[in-house]
Amino acid sequence: MSPEEFRKWGYAMIDWLADYSARVETLPVLSKSAPGDLRKALPLTAPEHSEDFSQIFADIDRLIVPGITHWQSPNFFAYFPANTSGPSILGELLAAGLGVQGMLWATSPACTELETSMLDWLADLCALPNQFKSTGSGGGVLLDSASSATLCALLAAREKATQGQTNWSGLHQQNGNGAPQHTALSPKSKLVAYTSDQAHSSVLKAVRIAGIGETQLRIIPSDSQNRMDVSALNTAVNQDIQEGNQPFFCAATIGTTSSMAVDPIPEISVVCSQHSIWLHVDAAMAGSVALCPEYRHHFAGLDQAQSYTFNPHKWLLTNFDCNCFYVSDRQALISALSILPEYLRTPVSESGEVIDYRDWQIPLGRRFRALKLWFVLRSYGAEKLREYLRGHMQMAKEFAKRVDQSEQFIRVAQVDFSLVCFRHKAGNTFNAKLLAALNASGKLYLSHTQLNGFYTLRLSVGAAQSQMHHIETAWQTILEICQSLEQ
Ligand SMILES: Cc1ncc(COP(=O)(O)O)c(C=O)c1O
């Protein structure tokens, strides 16, 4: 593609995206595609000869849009949101155009240093404890997802607990390629991790991937408000110690996936610090709320955590993917993840003056994610971001009021943030039918979970374009569809 053609199609694509943003509200929220629809419409093999970009461009509307579930629709209330915004999209575009791969400081100093500054900016904006700032013993890194952050935290915790003698002996005796010289597996692991029955599935996944083993993860029950039961945690830890196991990692949550419950971090941290257990706090969705001072009490106890994560790609107007992962002791993380082959050595890295973020993550290569955050934080400013978050939380409270005032529905969890969990009194089968009918209507998109054995509907506010009138319409649609099912 010549620079002139690139310019032409680049302008056309931005026009298309601006129009999309303006019309997204009119599109059925949940894609109506049937399995295989797109596969059938695509040729079986890649083209042998070049195609004109005008044909490719036309296929976006013809082939792709029908298979899109419109996460940016103001009527998208499922799961948790995946925000985008103009500044963030432009940041993504610039990152793609620059084509930087920032594995080392030397492979693009701006990529590394902008990232360090953005993580420190966010730490200050969210009033995170100083231990997570790059100016102390810790620091932050941008990863692809909260799942990766939890895995990295687990690996760092294991490194610390075993002082580098993990499941793999000889890990630190590296040959010229940075590979271990011998990799004999140690006898059965005694390491034990803890999390609650409301934690995100990424904790279990991390334990599996790390080779800790599912049997070494204790699932601690939660209380009637879906918060980790600390006395059950304490009992489990003591029992493990008595049995000769080594408790090493606990993942707590601020804003659980099912109901946005907040685990009692201060009490959990007491148990963890008594037994030198690494405390990781996952605030994937709720973390953005820490920008608002009046919500910071939910984040109490974070100063006792060894790692913390949240996702600007959920609720801070920043495109997927953008996860912030903070550690209080960067050395533990780097020891767990750094392998240094000859071909990655640079004098500046060896001087110790710079950060090489490749040592803070699983893959080697990395995208220039900090650009979009920089654009978002500067374009909106903290004040507008706070307003935006508060607006969504107000809408959730308004929706909760409607549920509370209705005869047919029950609200089943506290609304501390932006999620309303509720169900129709008619029972699980009816609620499942109701959800299917709502989503099939194309007018809105909700998702579900199980709380205390009940099929529960989740209305999660957080799409960038959602306004109070969308919430009102969503409630009216729920009532109408309910009525049609009852007849
Ligand atoms: C509490 C919590 N943790 C982790 C995740 C996983 O996030 P990611 O997709 O960034 O891995 C989610 C996703 O919704 C979540 O709600």
The ligand as a MOL file (V3000), in Angstrom:
LIG
                    3D

  0  0  0     0  0            999 V3000
M  V30 BEGIN CTAB
M  V30 COUNTS 16 16 0 0 0
M  V30 BEGIN ATOM
M  V30 1 C -12.4910 -9.7500 39.0860 0
M  V30 2 C -11.9450 -10.1340 37.7390 0
M  V30 3 N -10.6870 -10.5640 37.6160 0
M  V30 4 C -10.1570 -10.9170 36.4420 0
M  V30 5 C -10.8880 -10.8160 35.2770 0
M  V30 6 C -10.2620 -11.2240 33.9820 0
M  V30 7 O -9.9200 -10.0980 33.2600 0
M  V30 8 P -9.0190 -10.1970 31.9450 0
M  V30 9 O -9.9550 -10.4340 30.8180 0
M  V30 10 O -8.3350 -8.8700 31.8740 0
M  V30 11 O -8.0720 -11.3260 32.1480 0
M  V30 12 C -12.2110 -10.3790 35.3330 0
M  V30 13 C -13.0220 -10.2900 34.1140 0
M  V30 14 O -14.1290 -9.8740 34.0930 0
M  V30 15 C -12.7440 -10.0220 36.5880 0
M  V30 16 O -14.0120 -9.6170 36.7070 0
M  V30 END ATOM
M  V30 BEGIN BOND
M  V30 1 1 1 2
M  V30 2 1 2 3
M  V30 3 2 2 15
M  V30 4 2 3 4
M  V30 5 1 4 5
M  V30 6 1 5 6
M  V30 7 2 5 12
M  V30 8 1 6 7
M  V30 9 1 7 8
M  V30 10 2 8 9
M  V30 11 1 8 10
M  V30 12 1 8 11
M  V30 13 1 12 13
M  V30 14 1 12 15
M  V30 15 2 13 14
M  V30 16 1 15 16
M  V30 END BOND
M  V30 END CTAB
M  END
